[in-house]
Amino acid sequence: MTATETPPDAGTRRVTTAKAMAEAIGLEMRDNPEVFVMGEDVGAYGGIFGSTTDLFAEFGADRVIDTPISETGFIGAGIGAAVEGMRPVVELMFVDFYGVCMDQISNHMAKIHYESGGAVKVPMVLMAATGGGYSDAAQHSQCLWGTFAHLPGMKVVVPSNPYDAKGLMASAIRDDNPVLYLFHKGAQGLVWMEKNPRSIADVPEEAFTVPIGKAATAREGTDVTIVTLSLSVQHSLDVAEELAGEGISVEVIDLRSLVPLDRQAVLDSVAKTGRLLVVDEDYKSFGLSGEIAAIVAETDPTMLAKPVSRLAVPDVPIPYSRPLEYGILPTREKISAAVKDLLA
């Protein structure tokens, strides 16, 4: 298959983010017999967030493998398969479960290539659901992409929409490096969860790729730059549309990848608008929002008309109570208020 970001004459249909992910995996499995899927409930159930829907019916139990509830075991098995030349796609289900298998992720998946002097590749995709807003409480609602981006040896991709979900999944599976693929459950477009209409979009039917490490300008603007990712891109676009009616022009940068990070896209946008709001559903301290602010400060702080504004989750466990949960999440209302504060 030819890897292109935008097939010029591709037929498109409107599909959900979940469907786009499953399609990408299926296309890669048909094209390459070394690609297989494993994890909890990825088989006949299709993944609890729809990421492997219909794959079991087509490829069977030999290539879509339901595993026991042993994250250390099946992630370790995926690593072993990858170093032997296969291309496993392993689902962790909730990223919050990383604690029981972090040794496999950080000390094996991420480091084997380096420790082997480049002789051993680990072409493995580890995908996991992230995000709050659904009363899943403290152990099922975190994002944590900043945690993994802080650990060298892995690429980290975070799609915000169906098109990117499909293209980034294809790129991740084809990549010879270990890739952590994090999807927000609220951006999956599932019928049993409240969803943003942007979770359903036009997506080409055939295979294509979106490059890992290249941000997208989701909306052009001149007054304020919002740098964000995942579900917060959808929220920021909603806010930008609303504020346009008030004469405020907001540019939205969708990072799409944290590792590699497209620093130049951030700098180019801030140089144009002079104002920067970083919106992140991960924790505020020691995370992405501080990294983006540092990039601007270390490059040229004079491009800022006002200090950087950061909207992120405070350093507390995610509450189960719906009002308390929404009290800490970066909601549309908070994004709108932060933009207006930057312009005051």
Helices and strands as residue ranges (DSSP letters): E 12-16, H 17-31, E 35-39, H 55-59, E 64-66, H 71-83, E 87-94, G 95-100, H 102-104, I 105-109, H 112-115, E 125-130, H 145-149, E 155-157, H 162-174, E 179-184, G 185-187, G 197-199, E 200-204, E 216-219, E 224-228, H 231-244, E 250-254, E 257-259, H 263-273, E 276-283, H 288-299, G 301-303, E 309-313, H 322-328, H 332-343
